[in-house]
Amino acid sequence: MFRKIIGTIGTRVISAFLTLLISVLNARFLGTANVGTISLIILSVTFIQLFNNFIGGGALVYMTPRAGFLKLFLLSYVWILGVTILATFFFEFIGTLAKQLEVIPKGYFVEVLFLALVMSFTSANYMLLLGKERVRTFNILSLVQIIVLIACLLTAVYMFHVRTVMAYYWAILISFLFSYFFSLFPLLGFFKAEPLKGLKPIFRSMMQFGTYAQFGNIFQLMNYRIGYYMVEVWYGRAALGVMSTGFQIAEGLWIISRSLALVQFTRISNAMDFNYSVSLTLILSKISLVVTSLALLCLLALPESFYRLIYFHHEFGMIRIVIACLGVGIVTLSFSMILSHFFSGINKPHHNMISSAIGLVFTVGLGLLIVPRYGILGAAVTASVSYTISTIYQLIVFIRMTRLKARDFLLTRSEIILLINEVRNFTWKADLPVSVDDQ
């Protein structure tokens, strides 16, 4: 298992550098206003994907060891097609009612529809791969997608001299089309002839899991991004471009926690062993918290002039302050991600939904108070408070469920030695109880 974690972390680190490169290219060649528009396009697609993931998200990972592969594939694809079309039209409609309700940027309806379809089908393929613990394949495809995106973006800018929002749009669309078709090949071996009876109970189980999980994700996305809309309303698209860039860099610190949580969720879903799940969650949460804190300190050590230099715009000097205001929340949410995947892996995703709902209350309430006055810094502080409150709730539930003591969350000397040895040996020989063999 540790081999998968190392591979996932390595992939995420490389992806983070490539994502930073994309951010720099967008800022230099497209300008702050276009970067703001791009962030809204991606955000609207993300909202649509949240509804798709009631069936095509984490529920696929959880159900893959428990149901027929063909049934899951068909259910997820039919759901994605129908929901994407309905959701896109719905968001377009409410945007015509009032500017404040606009989710899809004006004039980008068709682009959002096609991008949402391609990204959602690709995501479903990815989830099926993870359900089969094909983590290495998932990592490779994720990395290749970003590389293709960069190649297409550079081609649009230098070869076709396109320096508009559409340069990035075509780049990301082509990159996900590439990933979609290549993610189908490793899935072919899992297709077997099977009767399609029993779709209804499988659908019901997926909806039960997915409803809690996705409402939690919807609330959490609003925690992540509702500040985007507040900043745009009160300060404009250019300010949004600066803020979204700062958020993306700060959220890049979640590389470790997301990598750990990805492997953690696939293992817990397949292991079906509560004691193993608790032991694994405990040590991974410690690793996530310590490493993210160290990475944040390194990022804060960079001067404002560094961001002005790499982004070629003096406005981007504020990124460092944005990261500082987000800091506490970034660290606490890195811990929260491990707890979230524990609750999902043991089929108790309702705790994640409650946690995110609590955070959303603080996001809206505090955001309306301080964003109009303090702008992007107010949005960053609001997000940090929301992340922290959500994590506190999850921690309380986790402690009550597992009966752990405060001292259990301290990183012990033996665990530090263990981690050093495992990184050196690149194998997993931990003292953790293991219920299933590594795939």
C-alpha positions as CSV (number, residue, x, y, z in Angstrom):
1,M,0.0,0.0,0.0
2,F,2.8,2.4,0.8
3,R,4.1,2.0,-2.7
4,K,0.8,3.4,-3.9
5,I,0.9,6.3,-1.5
6,I,4.5,7.2,-2.6
7,G,3.4,7.0,-6.3
8,T,0.3,9.1,-5.7
9,I,2.3,11.7,-3.8
10,G,4.9,11.9,-6.5
11,T,2.2,12.2,-9.2
12,R,0.5,15.0,-7.2
13,V,3.7,16.9,-6.6
14,I,4.5,16.8,-10.3
15,S,0.9,17.8,-11.1
16,A,1.1,20.7,-8.7
17,F,4.2,22.1,-10.4
18,L,2.5,21.7,-13.8
19,T,-0.7,23.3,-12.5
20,L,1.4,26.2,-11.2
21,L,2.9,26.5,-14.7
22,I,-0.6,26.6,-16.2
23,S,-1.5,29.3,-13.7
24,V,1.5,31.3,-14.7
25,L,0.8,30.9,-18.4
26,N,-2.8,32.0,-18.0
27,A,-1.8,35.0,-15.9
28,R,0.9,36.1,-18.4
29,F,-0.9,35.5,-21.7
30,L,-4.6,35.8,-20.9
31,G,-4.7,38.5,-18.2
32,T,-6.5,38.8,-14.9
33,A,-10.0,39.3,-16.2
34,N,-9.8,36.2,-18.5
35,V,-8.3,34.2,-15.6
36,G,-11.4,35.2,-13.6
37,T,-13.7,34.0,-16.4
38,I,-11.8,30.7,-16.6
39,S,-12.2,30.2,-12.9
40,L,-15.9,30.7,-13.2
41,I,-16.2,28.3,-16.1
42,I,-14.4,25.6,-14.1
43,L,-16.4,26.4,-11.1
44,S,-19.7,26.0,-13.0
45,V,-18.5,22.6,-14.4
46,T,-17.6,21.6,-10.8
47,F,-21.1,22.4,-9.6
48,I,-22.5,20.2,-12.4
49,Q,-20.1,17.4,-11.5
50,L,-21.3,17.5,-7.9
51,F,-24.8,16.4,-9.0
52,N,-23.3,13.8,-11.3
53,N,-21.3,12.3,-8.5
54,F,-24.5,11.3,-6.6
55,I,-23.9,8.2,-8.7
56,G,-20.6,8.7,-10.5
57,G,-18.4,9.7,-7.6
58,G,-17.2,8.1,-4.4
59,A,-20.2,5.8,-4.5
60,L,-18.6,4.0,-7.4
61,V,-15.4,3.4,-5.4
62,Y,-17.4,2.1,-2.5
63,M,-19.8,-0.1,-4.5
64,T,-17.2,-1.6,-7.0
65,P,-16.2,-4.4,-4.6
66,R,-19.9,-5.0,-3.8
67,A,-21.7,-5.0,-7.1
68,G,-21.4,-6.0,-10.7
69,F,-19.0,-3.9,-12.8
70,L,-21.2,-3.7,-15.9
71,K,-24.2,-2.6,-13.8
72,L,-22.2,0.2,-12.1
73,F,-20.8,1.4,-15.5
74,L,-24.2,1.6,-17.1
75,L,-25.9,3.2,-14.1
76,S,-23.2,5.9,-13.8
77,Y,-23.1,6.7,-17.5
78,V,-26.9,7.1,-17.9
79,W,-27.1,9.2,-14.8
80,I,-24.3,11.5,-15.9
81,L,-25.8,12.1,-19.3
82,G,-29.2,13.0,-18.0
83,V,-28.1,15.0,-15.0
84,T,-25.5,17.0,-16.9
85,I,-28.0,18.2,-19.5
86,L,-30.6,19.0,-16.9
87,A,-28.2,20.8,-14.5
88,T,-26.6,22.9,-17.3
89,F,-30.0,24.1,-18.5
90,F,-31.1,24.8,-14.9
91,F,-28.0,26.9,-14.1
92,E,-28.4,28.8,-17.4
93,F,-32.0,29.5,-16.6
94,I,-31.5,30.8,-13.1
95,G,-28.7,33.0,-14.5
96,T,-31.2,34.7,-16.7
97,L,-33.4,35.6,-13.8
98,A,-30.8,37.7,-12.0
99,K,-27.1,38.5,-12.3
100,Q,-26.5,37.5,-8.7
101,L,-27.7,34.0,-9.4
102,E,-25.5,33.5,-12.5
103,V,-23.4,30.3,-12.2
104,I,-22.4,29.8,-15.9
105,P,-20.6,32.9,-17.2
106,K,-22.7,34.6,-19.9
107,G,-22.1,33.3,-23.4
108,Y,-20.4,30.0,-22.3
109,F,-23.4,27.7,-22.0
110,V,-22.4,25.3,-24.8
111,E,-18.8,25.2,-23.7
112,V,-19.8,24.4,-20.1
113,L,-22.2,21.6,-21.3
114,F,-19.6,19.8,-23.3
115,L,-16.8,20.2,-20.8
116,A,-19.0,19.0,-18.0
117,L,-20.0,15.8,-20.0
118,V,-16.4,15.0,-20.9
119,M,-15.0,15.6,-17.4
120,S,-17.8,13.7,-15.7
121,F,-17.5,10.6,-17.9
122,T,-13.7,10.7,-17.4
123,S,-14.3,11.0,-13.6
124,A,-16.6,8.0,-13.7
125,N,-13.8,5.9,-15.4
126,Y,-11.3,7.1,-12.8
127,M,-13.6,6.1,-9.9
128,L,-14.1,2.6,-11.4
129,L,-10.3,2.3,-11.6
130,L,-9.9,3.3,-8.0
131,G,-12.7,0.9,-7.0
132,K,-10.5,-1.9,-8.4
133,E,-7.5,-0.3,-6.6
134,R,-5.8,0.6,-9.9
135,V,-4.2,3.6,-8.3
136,R,-1.1,3.5,-10.4
137,T,-3.2,3.7,-13.6
138,F,-5.2,6.5,-12.1
139,N,-2.0,8.5,-11.3
140,I,-0.6,8.1,-14.8
141,L,-3.8,9.2,-16.5
142,S,-4.1,12.2,-14.2
143,L,-0.6,13.3,-14.9
144,V,-0.9,12.8,-18.6
145,Q,-4.1,14.9,-18.7
146,I,-2.2,17.9,-17.2
147,I,0.7,17.5,-19.6
148,V,-1.6,17.4,-22.6
149,L,-3.4,20.5,-21.3
150,I,-0.1,22.4,-21.1
151,A,0.9,21.3,-24.6
152,C,-2.5,22.4,-26.1
153,L,-2.4,25.7,-24.3
154,L,1.1,26.5,-25.5
155,T,0.1,25.5,-29.0
156,A,-2.9,27.8,-28.9
157,V,-0.8,30.7,-27.6
158,Y,2.3,30.4,-29.8
159,M,1.1,28.6,-32.9
160,F,-2.4,29.9,-33.4
161,H,-1.8,33.2,-31.4
162,V,-5.1,32.8,-29.5
163,R,-4.9,34.6,-26.1
164,T,-8.5,34.5,-25.0
165,V,-10.5,32.3,-22.7
166,M,-11.0,29.9,-25.5
167,A,-7.3,29.0,-25.6
168,Y,-7.6,27.5,-22.2
169,Y,-11.0,26.0,-22.9
170,W,-9.9,24.0,-25.9
171,A,-6.8,23.0,-24.1
172,I,-8.7,21.5,-21.1
173,L,-11.4,20.0,-23.3
174,I,-8.9,18.1,-25.5
175,S,-6.8,17.0,-22.5
176,F,-9.9,15.4,-20.9
177,L,-11.0,13.8,-24.2
178,F,-7.6,12.2,-24.3
179,S,-7.8,11.0,-20.7
180,Y,-11.4,9.7,-21.3
181,F,-10.5,7.4,-24.2
182,F,-7.3,6.1,-22.6
183,S,-9.0,5.4,-19.3
184,L,-11.4,3.1,-21.1
185,F,-8.7,0.6,-22.1
186,P,-7.8,-0.6,-18.6
187,L,-11.5,-1.0,-17.8
188,L,-12.2,-3.4,-20.7
189,G,-10.8,-6.4,-18.8
190,F,-13.4,-5.9,-16.0
191,F,-16.4,-6.2,-18.3
192,K,-18.0,-9.6,-18.1
193,A,-21.4,-10.8,-19.3
194,E,-23.8,-10.5,-16.4
195,P,-27.6,-10.3,-16.0
196,L,-28.8,-6.7,-15.6
197,K,-31.4,-7.8,-12.9
198,G,-31.0,-6.1,-9.6
199,L,-30.2,-2.6,-10.9
200,K,-32.8,-1.0,-8.6
201,P,-31.3,-2.1,-5.2
202,I,-27.8,-1.1,-6.5
203,F,-29.1,2.2,-7.6
204,R,-30.8,2.7,-4.3
205,S,-27.6,1.9,-2.3
206,M,-25.6,4.2,-4.5
207,M,-28.1,7.0,-4.1
208,Q,-28.1,6.5,-0.3
209,F,-24.3,6.7,-0.1
210,G,-24.1,9.4,-2.8
211,T,-26.7,11.7,-1.3
212,Y,-24.9,12.2,1.9
213,A,-21.5,12.3,0.2
214,Q,-22.5,14.7,-2.5
215,F,-24.5,17.1,-0.3
216,G,-21.4,17.2,1.8
217,N,-19.4,17.9,-1.3
218,I,-21.8,20.6,-2.5
219,F,-21.7,22.3,0.9
220,Q,-17.9,22.0,0.9
221,L,-17.5,23.4,-2.6
222,M,-19.6,26.3,-1.5
223,N,-17.3,26.7,1.4
224,Y,-14.4,26.6,-1.0
225,R,-15.8,28.9,-3.7
226,I,-18.7,31.1,-2.5
227,G,-16.1,33.8,-1.8
228,Y,-15.4,33.9,-5.5
229,Y,-18.9,35.2,-6.3
230,M,-18.8,37.6,-3.4
231,V,-15.5,39.1,-4.6
232,E,-16.7,39.3,-8.2
233,V,-19.9,41.1,-7.1
234,W,-18.1,43.7,-4.9
235,Y,-14.7,44.0,-6.5
236,G,-14.9,42.7,-10.1
237,R,-13.4,40.0,-12.3
238,A,-9.8,41.2,-12.1
239,A,-9.7,41.0,-8.3
240,L,-11.3,37.5,-8.6
241,G,-8.4,36.5,-10.9
242,V,-5.9,37.4,-8.2
243,M,-7.8,35.7,-5.4
244,S,-8.4,32.5,-7.4
245,T,-4.7,32.2,-8.2
246,G,-3.8,32.6,-4.5
247,F,-6.4,30.0,-3.5
248,Q,-5.1,27.6,-6.1
249,I,-1.5,27.9,-4.8
250,A,-2.5,27.5,-1.2
251,E,-4.7,24.6,-1.9
252,G,-1.8,23.0,-3.7
253,L,-0.5,22.2,-0.1
254,W,-3.2,19.6,0.0
255,I,-1.1,17.4,-2.2
256,I,-0.1,15.1,0.7
257,S,-3.5,14.9,2.3
258,R,-5.3,14.2,-1.0
259,S,-2.8,11.6,-1.9
260,L,-3.0,9.8,1.4
261,A,-6.8,10.1,1.4
262,L,-7.1,8.6,-2.1
263,V,-5.3,5.4,-1.2
264,Q,-6.9,5.4,2.3
265,F,-10.4,5.4,0.8
266,T,-9.8,2.6,-1.7
267,R,-8.2,0.4,1.0
268,I,-10.9,1.0,3.7
269,S,-13.7,0.4,1.1
270,N,-12.1,-2.9,0.1
271,A,-10.9,-4.0,3.6
272,M,-14.2,-3.7,5.5
273,D,-12.4,-3.8,8.8
274,F,-13.1,-1.1,11.4
275,N,-10.0,-1.5,13.5
276,Y,-7.8,-1.4,10.5
277,S,-9.6,1.7,9.2
278,V,-9.1,3.5,12.5
279,S,-5.4,2.6,12.8
280,L,-4.8,3.6,9.2
281,T,-6.7,6.9,9.6
282,L,-4.9,7.8,12.8
283,I,-1.4,7.6,11.4
284,L,-2.3,9.1,8.0
285,S,-3.9,12.1,9.7
286,K,-0.7,12.8,11.7
287,I,1.4,12.6,8.6
288,S,-1.0,14.9,6.7
289,L,-1.1,17.6,9.5
290,V,2.7,17.7,10.0
291,V,3.8,17.7,6.4
292,T,1.1,20.3,5.4
293,S,2.2,22.6,8.2
294,L,5.9,22.4,7.1
295,A,4.9,23.1,3.5
296,L,2.9,26.1,4.5
297,L,5.8,27.6,6.3
298,C,8.0,27.2,3.3
299,L,5.4,28.8,1.1
300,L,5.0,31.8,3.4
301,A,8.8,32.3,3.4
302,L,8.5,33.4,-0.3
303,P,8.5,37.2,-0.7
304,E,5.7,39.1,-2.5
305,S,8.3,40.0,-5.2
306,F,8.5,36.3,-6.1
307,Y,4.8,36.2,-7.2
308,R,5.1,39.5,-9.0
309,L,8.1,38.1,-10.9
310,I,6.5,34.8,-12.0
311,Y,3.1,36.2,-12.8
312,F,4.4,39.4,-14.5
313,H,1.7,41.5,-12.9
314,H,2.1,43.7,-9.8
315,E,-1.4,42.8,-8.6
316,F,-0.3,39.2,-7.9
317,G,2.0,40.4,-5.1
318,M,-1.1,40.1,-2.9
319,I,-1.0,36.3,-3.3
320,R,1.3,35.9,-0.3
321,I,-1.1,37.7,2.0
322,V,-4.0,35.6,0.7
323,I,-2.0,32.5,1.5
324,A,-1.3,33.7,5.0
325,C,-4.9,34.4,5.7
326,L,-5.8,31.0,4.4
327,G,-3.0,29.2,6.3
328,V,-4.8,27.9,9.4
329,G,-7.7,26.7,7.4
330,I,-5.5,24.9,4.8
331,V,-3.7,23.0,7.6
332,T,-6.8,22.0,9.5
333,L,-8.6,20.9,6.3
334,S,-5.6,18.7,5.4
335,F,-6.5,16.8,8.6
336,S,-10.2,16.9,7.8
337,M,-9.6,15.2,4.4
338,I,-8.3,12.1,6.1
339,L,-11.3,12.0,8.5
340,S,-13.7,12.6,5.7
341,H,-12.4,9.5,3.8
342,F,-12.6,7.5,6.9
343,F,-16.3,8.3,7.4
344,S,-16.9,7.6,3.7
345,G,-15.0,4.3,3.8
346,I,-17.1,3.0,6.7
347,N,-20.3,4.1,5.0
348,K,-21.0,7.0,7.3
349,P,-20.7,10.0,4.9
350,H,-23.5,11.9,6.7
351,H,-20.9,13.2,9.1
352,N,-19.1,14.8,6.2
353,M,-22.3,16.4,5.1
354,I,-23.0,17.8,8.6
355,S,-19.5,19.1,8.9
356,S,-19.6,20.9,5.6
357,A,-23.1,22.3,6.4
358,I,-21.7,23.8,9.6
359,G,-18.8,25.3,7.8
360,L,-21.2,26.8,5.2
361,V,-23.1,28.7,7.8
362,F,-19.9,30.4,8.9
363,T,-18.9,31.0,5.2
364,V,-22.1,32.8,4.4
365,G,-22.5,34.6,7.6
366,L,-18.9,35.8,8.1
367,G,-18.4,36.4,4.4
368,L,-21.3,38.8,4.1
369,L,-19.9,40.7,7.1
370,I,-16.2,41.1,6.0
371,V,-15.9,40.5,2.3
372,P,-17.6,43.8,1.3
373,R,-15.2,45.6,3.6
374,Y,-11.9,43.6,3.2
375,G,-12.2,42.1,-0.2
376,I,-10.1,39.1,-1.2
377,L,-8.4,39.0,2.3
378,G,-11.8,38.9,3.9
379,A,-12.8,36.0,1.7
380,A,-9.6,34.2,2.6
381,V,-10.2,34.7,6.4
382,T,-13.8,33.5,5.9
383,A,-12.6,30.3,4.2
384,S,-10.0,29.6,6.9
385,V,-12.6,30.0,9.7
386,S,-15.1,27.7,7.8
387,Y,-12.5,25.0,7.2
388,T,-11.4,25.0,10.9
389,I,-15.0,24.8,12.3
390,S,-15.8,21.9,10.0
391,T,-12.7,20.0,11.1
392,I,-13.5,20.5,14.7
393,Y,-16.9,18.8,14.3
394,Q,-15.3,15.8,12.5
395,L,-12.7,15.4,15.1
396,I,-15.2,15.3,17.9
397,V,-17.3,12.6,16.1
398,F,-14.1,10.6,15.3
399,I,-13.0,10.6,18.9
400,R,-16.4,9.6,20.2
401,M,-16.7,6.8,17.7
402,T,-13.2,5.4,18.3
403,R,-12.8,6.3,22.0
404,L,-9.3,7.6,21.2
405,K,-7.4,9.9,23.7
406,A,-5.7,13.2,22.9
407,R,-2.3,11.5,23.3
408,D,-3.2,9.1,20.5
409,F,-3.0,12.0,18.0
410,L,0.7,12.8,18.9
411,L,3.2,11.6,16.4
412,T,5.3,9.1,18.3
413,R,9.0,8.4,18.0
414,S,8.3,4.9,16.7
415,E,6.0,6.3,14.0
416,I,8.6,8.8,12.9
417,I,11.2,6.0,12.6
418,L,8.7,3.8,10.8
419,L,7.9,6.5,8.3
420,I,11.6,7.2,7.6
421,N,12.3,3.5,7.1
422,E,9.4,3.0,4.9
423,V,10.3,5.9,2.6
424,R,13.8,4.5,2.5
425,N,12.8,1.0,1.7
426,F,9.8,1.9,-0.4
427,T,7.7,-0.9,1.1
428,W,4.9,-1.1,3.7
429,K,6.0,-3.1,6.7
430,A,4.2,-1.1,9.3
431,D,2.8,-2.4,12.6
432,L,-0.6,-1.5,11.4
433,P,-3.1,-4.4,11.2
434,V,-3.6,-5.4,7.6
435,S,-6.8,-7.2,6.6
436,V,-6.3,-7.6,2.9
437,D,-3.2,-8.2,0.7
438,D,-1.8,-5.4,-1.3
439,Q,-3.0,-5.4,-4.9
